């Protein structure tokens, strides 16, 4: 299986900067692992959009998978109470 390229939208990168440092490190590691497995255990496809979600404590990472160009694009990163709005 080919390794996916992971892109983070500038808006998601800005949201990541607002995450506390300890959680940010864990999120970056988890996002990096999406390159080898874009549909890890625990990920969920969201209804109404071609997006997926992974959870890390109270934080959520929303992303799209483009299988035809072997790319994962991180769209949003945020706290669980705010990320779906």
N, C-alpha and C positions, 0 to 999 in steps of 0.2 A: 504494500500500500504506500502510495506517495505521501510525502510529508506536506502538509498544508502550510501556506504562508499566512501569518497572522498580522492583520492590520488593525490599528486602533484609530478610530475617527478622532479628529482634534477635539471635538466636544467631549468625547468619552475620556480622552487623556486629561482634559481639564477637570472632569469630575473625579478622576483617579487622584489628582493632586489634593483634593479635599478630604481624602480618606486618611485616618490616622496611620502613622508610619508602620506600626506592627501589622495592621490589617492590609496595608498597601503591599507590603512584601509578599504576604500570602496570596493576595489577588494577582500580583504580577506573575508569581510562580504558576498559579492555576491557569492563567491566560496563556502562558507559554506552553503548557501541556496540551492546549487545544490544537497545536500544530501536529502532534502525533495522533491524537484521538479527538476529532471535533465533536463527537457524540459520546462523551464519557458517561459512566454510570451515574445516575442522579440528574442528568440533564433532562430538560423537559421542553417539548415543542409547544410554543405558545399558540393559542387559538387566535384567529383573526389576522395573523401576519406570518410570514415565513421567517420567524425568529425562534431562537432557542434561548434557554435560560440555565445558568448554573448558579448554585447557591454556595455561599461561604459565610457561615454564621448569619449575621443580619444583612450582609451585603449580597447584591445580585449583579450578575454580568449578563447583559442581553447581547446576543450576537446573531449574525446570519452566516450561513454556510453556502458557498458557491462551489459546488462540486465540479462544474464544467471548467473552471479556471483554477481549481484546487486552492481556494482562499477562504479564510475565516475573517469576517469584519466585525469587530467589537463596536456596537452601536451605543450602548449606555452602560454606565456603572453607577450604582447608587445604593442607598439604604432601602431596605425592603418596603418601608412605608411610603417612599417617594418615587421609586424607579418606574412603576407602571403607569404613572400619571402622564 
